[in-house]
Amino acid sequence: MFSDLVFRIKEETLKRLFHVKVQREEEGKAAPPLPVAPRKVNLSRGDISRAGQTTQRHAKKKVGRNDPCPCGSGRKYKKCCGAEA
């Protein structure tokens, strides 16, 4: 079934590509200038700039499933208040 799905996706993609019509701009309008040189983009994680982004930190420490429930019942969190979540 999966190979049939992949085949149908490829077939549909080709059908759509062959039915695309290219429109030319009017002769009175000038085409936008092409860039002088294409930019090189390095996609490694070390080069990702995080300017303007801040990380959010939680004020409280998260309660673990097997920790005692903070409501004071003495039961485990997963059996008390954690069962509702």
C-alpha positions as CSV (number, residue, x, y, z in Angstrom):
1,M,0.0,0.0,0.0
2,F,2.8,2.4,0.8
3,S,4.6,2.0,-2.5
4,D,1.2,2.5,-4.2
5,L,0.8,5.7,-2.2
6,V,4.2,6.9,-3.2
7,F,3.5,6.1,-6.9
8,R,0.2,8.1,-6.8
9,I,1.9,11.1,-5.2
10,K,4.6,11.1,-7.9
11,E,2.0,10.7,-10.6
12,E,-0.1,13.6,-9.2
13,T,3.0,15.8,-8.9
14,L,4.0,15.2,-12.5
15,K,0.4,15.9,-13.7
16,R,0.4,19.2,-11.9
17,L,3.9,20.2,-13.1
18,F,3.0,19.5,-16.8
19,H,-0.2,21.6,-16.5
20,V,1.6,24.8,-15.2
21,K,1.3,27.7,-17.5
22,V,4.2,30.3,-17.6
23,Q,3.0,33.9,-17.8
24,R,5.4,36.5,-19.2
25,E,5.4,40.1,-17.9
26,E,4.2,42.9,-20.1
27,E,6.8,44.4,-22.3
28,G,6.4,47.9,-20.6
29,K,7.5,46.5,-17.3
30,A,11.1,45.8,-16.6
31,A,12.1,42.6,-14.9
32,P,13.7,43.0,-11.4
33,P,17.5,42.9,-11.5
34,L,19.2,39.6,-10.7
35,P,21.4,39.4,-7.7
36,V,25.1,39.8,-8.3
37,A,26.2,36.6,-6.5
38,P,24.0,34.1,-4.7
39,R,24.5,34.0,-0.9
40,K,26.0,30.9,0.6
41,V,23.9,29.5,3.4
42,N,25.4,27.2,6.0
43,L,22.7,25.2,7.8
44,S,24.8,23.8,10.6
45,R,23.4,24.3,14.1
46,G,26.4,26.4,15.2
47,D,25.7,29.2,12.7
48,I,22.0,29.8,13.6
49,S,21.7,33.2,14.9
50,R,19.3,33.7,17.9
51,A,19.1,37.5,17.8
52,G,15.9,38.8,19.3
53,Q,14.9,35.4,20.7
54,T,14.7,34.8,24.4
55,T,14.3,31.5,26.3
56,Q,11.5,31.1,28.8
57,R,12.3,29.6,32.2
58,H,9.8,28.3,34.6
59,A,9.9,29.7,38.1
60,K,8.9,26.4,39.9
61,K,10.6,23.1,39.5
62,K,8.4,20.6,37.8
63,V,6.8,17.9,40.0
64,G,7.9,14.4,38.9
65,R,5.3,11.6,38.5
66,N,6.7,9.6,41.5
67,D,7.4,12.5,43.8
68,P,5.0,13.1,46.7
69,C,2.0,15.3,45.7
70,P,2.4,19.0,46.6
71,C,-1.1,19.1,47.9
72,G,0.0,17.3,51.1
73,S,-2.1,14.1,50.8
74,G,1.0,11.9,51.1
75,R,0.2,10.0,47.9
76,K,2.3,10.0,44.8
77,Y,1.6,12.8,42.3
78,K,0.6,10.4,39.6
79,K,-2.1,8.9,41.8
80,C,-3.4,12.2,43.2
81,C,-3.4,15.5,41.3
82,G,-1.4,14.1,38.4
83,A,-4.2,11.7,37.5
84,E,-6.4,14.7,36.5
85,A,-3.8,15.9,34.0
